[in-house]
Amino acid sequence: MAADASIIQEVLALVPQQEPFRFIDEIISLNEEEIIGTYRFREDAFFYRGHFPGRPITPGVILIETMAQIGVVAYGMYLLACQKNIRPSRMKRPLSLFTLADNVEFKGIVAPGERVIVKGKKIYFRQGAIKVDLAMERENREIVCSGKLAGMGVDK
């Protein structure tokens, strides 16, 4: 069953990353099998000043972090709430740790101001650990990068 707008907002509120290191603008779709979220890279983001002067592009590690925040952190919070059969807002905010990036491939660059769409399909969620097959696309559906990412929730 797909999550409604209020559940999606509760999940977003649980994500611990904040500005200037938060790379989720919205979650478009969320259910127990997949997630779709978006982020627009701000033209004034701190990392563009040095990567690269005169021709700024989004660093690959930031693209991976964006996929992880949407497909591992936010999605993991949702799946944990489903597993506990409670609303996300009733959960104690767990700390989510990124544990694996496997077969990550970069197929293009992301420029300042560009909006990306991250699509994730659950591989597994068990005992607080999640693994997701993720792809990041441009708005024209061109894939920018993809890979399998994993993480786990831990109590603070």
Backbone as ProteinMPNN parsed JSONL, in Angstrom:
{"seq_chain_A": "MAADASIIQEVLALVPQQEPFRFIDEIISLNEEEIIGTYRFREDAFFYRGHFPGRPITPGVILIETMAQIGVVAYGMYLLACQKNIRPSRMKRPLSLFTLADNVEFKGIVAPGERVIVKGKKIYFRQGAIKVDLAMERENREIVCSGKLAGMGVDK", "coords_chain_A": {"N_chain_A": [[0.835, -1.18, 0.0], [0.551, 2.214, -0.815], [2.16, 5.026, 0.684], [0.533, 7.796, 2.24], [0.359, 11.442, 1.882], [0.747, 12.584, 4.439], [2.135, 10.622, 5.87], [4.459, 10.516, 4.341], [5.5, 13.092, 4.87], [6.049, 12.787, 7.59], [8.065, 10.853, 7.49], [10.071, 12.305, 6.13], [10.605, 14.207, 8.103], [11.957, 12.685, 9.953], [14.472, 12.179, 8.89], [17.842, 12.496, 9.56], [19.891, 14.097, 8.427], [20.712, 17.464, 7.727], [20.586, 20.84, 6.368], [23.796, 22.122, 5.614], [23.861, 19.663, 4.357], [21.797, 18.086, 3.434], [20.058, 16.222, 1.118], [17.494, 15.821, -0.005], [14.544, 16.807, -1.413], [11.868, 16.138, -1.867], [9.605, 13.361, -1.445], [8.181, 11.45, -3.787], [6.83, 9.061, -4.223], [6.095, 6.202, -2.253], [6.281, 3.043, -0.914], [6.043, -0.331, 0.362], [7.757, -1.668, -1.325], [9.187, 0.076, -2.992], [10.752, 3.344, -3.511], [10.532, 6.741, -4.534], [12.195, 9.695, -4.961], [13.18, 13.213, -4.952], [15.672, 15.724, -5.714], [16.925, 19.011, -6.005], [19.896, 20.341, -7.001], [21.406, 22.947, -5.427], [22.493, 25.997, -6.787], [24.303, 27.502, -5.367], [25.61, 25.756, -3.681], [27.981, 24.592, -1.274], [30.052, 22.873, -2.186], [30.512, 23.349, -4.885], [32.246, 25.496, -5.234], [34.869, 24.569, -5.18], [34.861, 22.407, -6.898], [34.293, 22.12, -9.931], [36.406, 24.978, -10.129], [35.211, 27.409, -12.332], [33.994, 25.488, -13.939], [31.734, 24.084, -12.569], [30.726, 20.952, -11.223], [28.654, 18.394, -9.834], [30.017, 16.54, -7.202], [30.827, 13.029, -7.355], [30.636, 11.617, -4.925], [28.722, 13.081, -3.606], [26.501, 12.608, -5.189], [26.165, 9.881, -4.641], [25.636, 10.104, -1.901], [23.198, 11.466, -2.029], [21.552, 9.515, -3.219], [21.729, 7.668, -1.137], [20.558, 9.032, 1.064], [17.89, 9.27, 0.234], [17.205, 6.629, -0.663], [18.168, 4.836, 1.266], [18.257, 5.949, 3.937], [15.755, 7.572, 4.306], [13.923, 5.727, 3.2], [14.473, 3.461, 4.742], [13.628, 4.375, 7.278], [10.886, 4.54, 6.851], [10.266, 1.821, 6.267], [10.975, 0.653, 8.694], [9.076, 1.797, 10.422], [6.785, 0.647, 9.28], [7.327, -2.048, 9.816], [7.183, -2.032, 12.608], [4.601, -1.405, 12.82], [3.602, 1.2, 13.276], [3.017, 4.777, 13.118], [5.382, 6.837, 11.398], [5.98, 9.209, 12.85], [5.747, 8.452, 15.472], [7.968, 7.095, 16.124], [11.11, 6.757, 17.799], [13.767, 8.784, 16.882], [15.966, 7.109, 14.959], [19.487, 6.659, 14.386], [20.894, 6.505, 11.266], [23.105, 4.494, 9.533], [25.225, 4.442, 6.768], [26.32, 1.724, 4.968], [27.269, 0.318, 2.713], [28.285, 0.591, -0.666], [27.757, -0.647, -3.707], [28.745, -1.762, -6.9], [28.471, 0.784, -8.097], [27.866, 2.986, -10.694], [28.755, 5.676, -12.769], [27.235, 7.671, -15.146], [26.98, 10.117, -16.205], [27.202, 13.72, -15.747], [26.156, 15.987, -13.146], [24.917, 19.147, -13.119], [25.127, 22.369, -11.427], [22.029, 23.485, -10.103], [20.493, 21.592, -11.334], [17.803, 19.201, -11.32], [17.3, 16.047, -9.886], [16.014, 12.703, -10.014], [15.504, 10.093, -7.852], [15.243, 6.655, -7.827], [14.32, 3.818, -6.076], [14.454, 0.328, -5.439], [13.516, -2.095, -3.164], [15.788, -4.511, -2.02], [16.297, -6.026, 0.254], [14.992, -5.869, 3.616], [15.751, -6.317, 6.803], [16.064, -7.074, 10.241], [16.731, -4.428, 10.954], [18.464, -3.713, 8.925], [19.026, -2.566, 5.613], [18.938, -2.979, 2.084], [19.16, -1.628, -1.104], [18.358, -1.312, -4.538], [19.336, 1.207, -6.576], [18.736, 4.039, -8.721], [19.677, 7.063, -10.239], [18.216, 9.655, -12.008], [17.983, 12.126, -14.627], [15.528, 14.703, -15.25], [14.639, 14.111, -17.787], [14.717, 11.399, -17.879], [17.173, 10.234, -18.366], [19.721, 8.2, -17.191], [21.898, 8.965, -14.571], [23.515, 7.941, -12.511], [23.929, 4.759, -10.86], [23.414, 1.978, -8.616], [23.886, -0.413, -5.936], [22.965, 0.155, -2.672], [23.455, 0.074, 0.858], [22.459, 0.049, 4.339], [22.106, 0.599, 7.904], [20.062, 0.906, 10.819], [20.752, 2.406, 13.925], [20.498, 2.738, 17.47], [20.772, 5.855, 19.115]], "CA_chain_A": [[0.0, 0.0, 0.0], [1.334, 3.441, -0.924], [2.079, 5.962, 1.801], [-0.127, 9.053, 1.908], [1.189, 12.636, 2.031], [1.114, 12.833, 5.841], [3.184, 9.646, 6.212], [5.674, 10.964, 3.652], [6.038, 14.226, 5.622], [6.6, 12.256, 8.837], [9.332, 10.21, 7.143], [11.036, 13.373, 5.854], [10.961, 14.834, 9.378], [12.867, 11.79, 10.679], [15.79, 12.118, 8.257], [18.71, 13.302, 10.419], [20.741, 15.038, 7.698], [20.156, 18.803, 7.605], [21.392, 21.775, 5.58], [23.93, 22.105, 4.162], [24.159, 18.314, 3.892], [20.56, 17.344, 3.206], [19.872, 16.136, -0.327], [16.138, 15.344, -0.313], [13.521, 17.848, -1.447], [10.543, 15.536, -1.705], [9.375, 11.961, -1.771], [7.035, 11.417, -4.705], [6.123, 7.791, -4.077], [6.701, 5.406, -1.192], [5.519, 1.879, -0.473], [6.924, -1.337, 0.956], [8.658, -2.234, -2.339], [10.004, 1.06, -3.691], [10.697, 4.76, -3.165], [10.953, 7.706, -5.553], [12.39, 11.011, -4.352], [13.859, 14.189, -5.808], [16.495, 16.779, -5.135], [17.503, 19.982, -6.941], [21.173, 20.81, -6.484], [21.426, 24.409, -5.33], [23.624, 26.574, -7.521], [25.262, 28.08, -4.425], [26.067, 24.716, -2.758], [29.367, 24.804, -0.846], [31.055, 22.045, -2.865], [30.781, 23.801, -6.251], [33.35, 26.469, -5.265], [36.143, 23.91, -5.446], [34.677, 21.204, -7.74], [35.607, 22.637, -10.255], [36.299, 26.402, -10.431], [35.014, 27.698, -13.749], [33.115, 24.473, -14.529], [31.283, 23.29, -11.428], [29.895, 19.76, -11.375], [28.365, 17.758, -8.553], [30.924, 15.418, -6.949], [30.233, 11.697, -7.329], [30.296, 11.228, -3.553], [27.464, 13.769, -3.26], [25.448, 11.858, -5.885], [25.945, 8.668, -3.851], [24.977, 10.535, -0.659], [21.805, 11.78, -2.36], [20.86, 8.23, -3.346], [21.672, 7.04, 0.189], [19.582, 9.719, 1.914], [16.543, 8.931, -0.228], [16.954, 5.202, -0.806], [18.56, 4.046, 2.433], [17.83, 6.592, 5.18], [14.308, 7.834, 4.34], [13.202, 4.487, 2.938], [14.651, 2.615, 5.916], [12.751, 4.893, 8.343], [9.525, 4.129, 6.495], [10.131, 0.371, 6.428], [11.03, 0.371, 10.124], [7.763, 2.136, 10.959], [5.866, -0.395, 8.807], [7.639, -3.277, 10.549], [6.692, -1.857, 13.974], [3.169, -1.122, 12.686], [3.31, 2.5, 13.87], [3.276, 5.922, 12.247], [6.769, 7.287, 11.545], [6.096, 10.258, 13.867], [5.755, 7.833, 16.801], [9.255, 6.42, 16.316], [12.279, 7.474, 18.281], [14.6, 9.002, 15.7], [17.2, 6.321, 14.955], [20.6, 7.124, 13.574], [21.042, 5.572, 10.161], [24.476, 4.432, 9.046], [25.429, 3.97, 5.41], [27.296, 0.65, 5.144], [27.759, -0.319, 1.49], [28.003, 1.077, -2.021], [28.209, -1.753, -4.541], [28.496, -1.635, -8.341], [28.04, 2.139, -8.45], [28.347, 3.429, -12.0], [28.409, 7.048, -13.135], [27.025, 7.722, -16.59], [26.84, 11.507, -16.617], [27.472, 14.699, -14.699], [25.019, 16.78, -12.694], [25.324, 20.547, -13.029], [24.41, 23.17, -10.438], [20.67, 23.847, -10.484], [19.794, 20.458, -11.949], [16.954, 18.368, -10.472], [17.435, 14.623, -10.147], [14.993, 11.814, -9.472], [16.122, 8.86, -7.359], [14.285, 5.555, -7.746], [14.894, 2.685, -5.371], [13.661, -0.895, -5.244], [14.03, -2.839, -2.021], [16.353, -5.848, -2.175], [15.854, -6.627, 1.516], [14.947, -5.118, 4.869], [15.635, -7.288, 7.89], [16.811, -6.784, 11.465], [17.228, -3.061, 10.923], [19.385, -3.506, 7.8], [18.336, -2.385, 4.338], [19.728, -2.936, 0.848], [18.268, -1.099, -2.136], [18.871, -1.101, -5.89], [18.996, 2.606, -6.815], [19.153, 4.733, -9.939], [19.429, 8.506, -10.268], [17.957, 10.098, -13.385], [17.596, 13.511, -14.907], [14.084, 14.805, -15.494], [14.34, 13.501, -19.095], [14.87, 9.96, -17.634], [18.544, 9.777, -18.615], [20.332, 7.743, -15.941], [23.149, 9.63, -14.226], [24.292, 6.935, -11.799], [23.127, 3.674, -10.289], [24.163, 1.035, -7.806], [23.212, -1.013, -4.793], [23.419, 0.779, -1.438], [22.926, -0.557, 2.06], [22.656, 0.765, 5.585], [21.436, 0.015, 9.05], [19.682, 1.839, 11.857], [21.282, 2.142, 15.259], [20.019, 3.676, 18.484], [21.771, 6.873, 19.492]], "C_chain_A": [[0.885, 1.25, 0.0], [1.102, 4.343, 0.284], [1.368, 7.23, 1.346], [0.794, 10.228, 2.235], [1.608, 12.873, 3.478], [2.207, 11.869, 6.302], [4.505, 10.073, 5.585], [6.306, 12.131, 4.409], [6.656, 13.778, 6.943], [7.944, 11.578, 8.59], [10.402, 11.276, 6.896], [11.503, 14.048, 7.139], [11.94, 13.981, 10.184], [14.288, 11.768, 10.12], [16.744, 13.045, 9.021], [19.58, 14.327, 9.686], [20.002, 16.365, 7.514], [21.071, 19.661, 6.74], [22.696, 22.053, 6.313], [24.176, 20.705, 3.589], [22.907, 17.464, 3.768], [20.256, 17.401, 1.717], [18.563, 15.44, -0.685], [15.22, 16.561, -0.308], [12.141, 17.257, -1.2], [10.59, 14.041, -1.98], [8.089, 11.932, -2.575], [6.177, 10.19, -4.458], [6.872, 6.937, -3.065], [5.759, 4.269, -0.843], [6.509, 0.821, 0.008], [7.885, -1.984, -0.049], [9.571, -1.217, -2.997], [9.791, 2.473, -3.166], [11.12, 5.567, -4.38], [11.026, 9.058, -4.87], [13.162, 11.923, -5.283], [14.742, 15.125, -4.99], [16.971, 17.69, -6.258], [18.78, 20.515, -6.304], [21.234, 22.327, -6.572], [22.68, 24.958, -6.01], [24.688, 27.141, -6.593], [25.783, 27.052, -3.414], [27.572, 24.858, -2.514], [30.392, 24.058, -1.682], [31.378, 22.511, -4.269], [31.949, 24.782, -6.33], [34.675, 25.798, -5.621], [36.056, 22.734, -6.397], [33.865, 21.562, -8.976], [35.466, 24.118, -10.582], [36.208, 26.641, -11.94], [34.126, 26.703, -14.46], [32.61, 23.553, -13.415], [30.422, 22.093, -11.839], [29.718, 19.136, -9.989], [29.297, 16.568, -8.351], [30.174, 14.083, -6.884], [29.837, 11.263, -5.923], [28.997, 11.893, -3.095], [26.299, 13.083, -3.972], [25.13, 10.582, -5.117], [25.214, 9.027, -2.551], [23.501, 10.853, -0.898], [20.995, 10.492, -2.497], [20.701, 7.567, -1.983], [20.626, 7.711, 1.083], [18.152, 9.364, 1.518], [16.297, 7.43, -0.103], [17.347, 4.329, 0.357], [17.983, 4.67, 3.704], [16.312, 6.767, 5.225], [13.512, 6.539, 4.156], [13.296, 3.533, 4.128], [13.774, 3.053, 7.082], [11.311, 4.434, 8.097], [9.331, 2.631, 6.74], [10.177, -0.036, 7.894], [9.682, 0.677, 10.787], [6.729, 1.089, 10.534], [6.069, -1.682, 9.606], [7.095, -3.209, 11.986], [5.185, -1.572, 14.014], [2.766, 0.158, 13.432], [3.534, 3.592, 12.834], [4.735, 6.347, 12.444], [6.944, 8.327, 12.66], [6.132, 9.702, 15.288], [7.08, 7.133, 17.104], [10.25, 7.352, 16.99], [13.198, 7.606, 17.075], [15.875, 8.17, 15.774], [18.282, 7.022, 14.138], [20.804, 6.072, 12.497], [22.473, 5.643, 9.64], [24.52, 3.801, 7.661], [26.548, 2.932, 5.468], [27.889, 0.081, 3.858], [27.354, 0.46, 0.251], [28.607, 0.04, -2.955], [27.813, -1.502, -5.992], [27.945, -0.266, -8.73], [28.691, 2.535, -9.765], [27.857, 4.841, -12.259], [28.333, 7.123, -14.649], [26.882, 9.139, -17.107], [27.176, 12.421, -15.461], [26.176, 15.432, -14.35], [25.525, 18.194, -12.454], [24.576, 21.258, -11.898], [23.029, 23.56, -10.976], [19.851, 22.705, -11.051], [18.985, 19.669, -10.917], [17.128, 16.918, -10.893], [16.306, 13.867, -9.468], [15.69, 10.513, -9.099], [15.027, 7.816, -7.2], [14.968, 4.366, -7.1], [13.921, 1.534, -5.25], [14.326, -1.708, -4.135], [14.577, -4.192, -2.466], [16.014, -6.634, -0.92], [15.783, -5.574, 2.61], [14.722, -6.143, 5.964], [16.559, -6.895, 9.033], [17.467, -5.404, 11.431], [18.207, -2.755, 9.81], [18.595, -3.451, 6.499], [19.353, -2.408, 3.205], [18.76, -2.6, -0.274], [19.028, -0.967, -3.454], [18.394, 0.285, -6.313], [19.488, 3.099, -8.162], [18.785, 6.199, -9.795], [19.285, 8.917, -11.723], [17.772, 11.601, -13.441], [16.081, 13.526, -15.139], [13.689, 14.217, -16.847], [14.518, 11.979, -19.074], [16.238, 9.39, -17.984], [19.178, 9.399, -17.276], [21.697, 8.402, -15.764], [24.067, 8.669, -13.484], [23.353, 5.9, -11.202], [24.03, 2.778, -9.453], [23.298, 0.464, -6.698], [23.822, -0.404, -3.534], [22.756, 0.092, -0.261], [23.224, 0.304, 3.275], [21.95, 0.04, 6.71], [21.113, 1.109, 10.055], [20.291, 1.429, 13.181], [20.674, 3.144, 16.229], [21.139, 4.613, 18.853], [22.311, 6.585, 20.865]], "O_chain_A": [[1.862, 1.318, 0.745], [0.0, 4.411, 0.828], [1.562, 7.691, 0.221], [1.874, 10.041, 2.795], [2.728, 13.325, 3.719], [3.106, 12.262, 7.046], [5.552, 9.998, 6.227], [7.525, 12.161, 4.577], [7.673, 14.326, 7.37], [8.863, 11.715, 9.397], [11.518, 11.158, 7.4], [12.671, 14.42, 7.253], [12.676, 14.511, 11.016], [15.216, 11.372, 10.825], [16.488, 14.244, 9.121], [19.966, 15.334, 10.281], [18.815, 16.384, 7.186], [22.19, 19.263, 6.419], [22.688, 22.205, 7.534], [24.648, 20.574, 2.459], [22.955, 16.252, 3.975], [20.199, 18.478, 1.124], [18.53, 14.575, -1.561], [15.131, 17.267, 0.697], [11.347, 17.797, -0.43], [11.489, 13.536, -2.653], [7.034, 12.344, -2.093], [4.948, 10.265, -4.479], [8.102, 6.937, -3.014], [4.592, 4.489, -0.519], [7.712, 1.081, 0.047], [8.744, -2.771, 0.348], [10.626, -1.585, -3.513], [8.81, 2.768, -2.484], [11.964, 5.131, -5.162], [10.053, 9.518, -4.273], [13.731, 11.475, -6.279], [14.584, 15.29, -3.78], [17.369, 17.222, -7.324], [18.752, 21.071, -5.206], [21.127, 22.909, -7.652], [23.781, 24.441, -5.823], [25.851, 27.252, -6.981], [26.345, 27.438, -2.389], [28.334, 25.196, -3.42], [31.501, 24.557, -1.873], [32.409, 22.121, -4.817], [32.583, 24.896, -7.379], [35.512, 26.399, -6.294], [37.077, 22.109, -6.686], [32.677, 21.238, -8.958], [34.503, 24.5, -11.247], [37.022, 26.138, -12.715], [33.55, 27.034, -15.496], [33.006, 22.39, -13.331], [29.525, 22.201, -12.676], [30.54, 19.335, -9.094], [29.374, 15.687, -9.207], [29.036, 14.019, -6.418], [28.81, 10.609, -5.746], [28.26, 11.328, -2.287], [25.21, 12.988, -3.406], [23.961, 10.232, -4.954], [24.282, 8.33, -2.15], [22.654, 10.542, -0.061], [19.891, 10.385, -1.963], [19.661, 6.972, -1.699], [19.886, 7.023, 1.787], [17.297, 9.178, 2.384], [15.305, 7.006, 0.49], [16.905, 3.183, 0.438], [17.293, 3.992, 4.466], [15.649, 6.183, 6.081], [12.543, 6.291, 4.875], [12.317, 2.874, 4.48], [13.232, 2.212, 7.799], [10.616, 3.999, 9.015], [8.344, 2.223, 7.352], [9.488, -0.974, 8.296], [9.206, -0.098, 11.616], [5.889, 0.689, 11.34], [5.105, -2.324, 10.02], [6.605, -4.207, 12.515], [4.577, -1.505, 15.083], [1.745, 0.202, 14.118], [4.163, 3.362, 11.801], [5.264, 6.228, 13.549], [7.967, 8.318, 13.345], [6.511, 10.416, 16.216], [7.287, 6.638, 18.212], [10.237, 8.565, 16.782], [13.388, 6.645, 16.329], [16.772, 8.48, 16.559], [17.991, 7.878, 13.301], [20.877, 4.88, 12.793], [22.983, 6.723, 9.343], [23.921, 2.752, 7.424], [27.63, 3.234, 5.974], [28.926, -0.582, 3.911], [26.221, 0.929, 0.137], [29.824, -0.136, -2.992], [26.69, -1.085, -6.277], [27.065, -0.162, -9.584], [29.906, 2.434, -9.929], [26.698, 5.167, -12.004], [29.249, 6.693, -15.35], [26.686, 9.351, -18.304], [27.406, 11.97, -14.339], [25.237, 15.488, -15.144], [26.454, 18.407, -11.675], [23.518, 20.801, -11.465], [22.882, 23.918, -12.144], [18.64, 22.838, -11.23], [19.424, 19.488, -9.781], [17.108, 16.59, -12.08], [15.725, 14.326, -8.484], [16.378, 9.907, -9.92], [14.019, 8.049, -6.533], [16.051, 3.954, -7.515], [12.732, 1.723, -4.994], [15.528, -1.97, -4.165], [13.915, -4.928, -3.197], [15.511, -7.755, -0.994], [16.43, -4.529, 2.536], [13.66, -6.758, 6.055], [17.684, -6.444, 8.818], [18.619, -5.243, 11.833], [18.735, -1.645, 9.747], [17.628, -4.188, 6.309], [20.476, -1.923, 3.345], [17.688, -3.195, -0.39], [20.19, -0.561, -3.478], [17.19, 0.524, -6.402], [20.51, 2.647, -8.676], [17.713, 6.535, -9.292], [20.116, 8.576, -12.565], [17.453, 12.253, -12.446], [15.445, 12.475, -15.212], [12.528, 13.858, -17.044], [14.476, 11.337, -20.124], [16.438, 8.178, -17.904], [19.169, 10.194, -16.336], [22.531, 8.401, -16.669], [25.258, 8.585, -13.785], [22.152, 6.13, -11.058], [25.255, 2.82, -9.574], [22.128, 0.82, -6.551], [25.038, -0.439, -3.345], [21.636, -0.408, -0.367], [24.107, 1.161, 3.256], [21.292, -0.98, 6.509], [21.812, 2.119, 10.131], [20.339, 0.245, 13.515], [20.369, 4.275, 15.849], [22.306, 4.225, 18.899], [23.16, 7.324, 21.363]]}, "name": "protein", "num_of_chains": 1, "seq": "MAADASIIQEVLALVPQQEPFRFIDEIISLNEEEIIGTYRFREDAFFYRGHFPGRPITPGVILIETMAQIGVVAYGMYLLACQKNIRPSRMKRPLSLFTLADNVEFKGIVAPGERVIVKGKKIYFRQGAIKVDLAMERENREIVCSGKLAGMGVDK"}
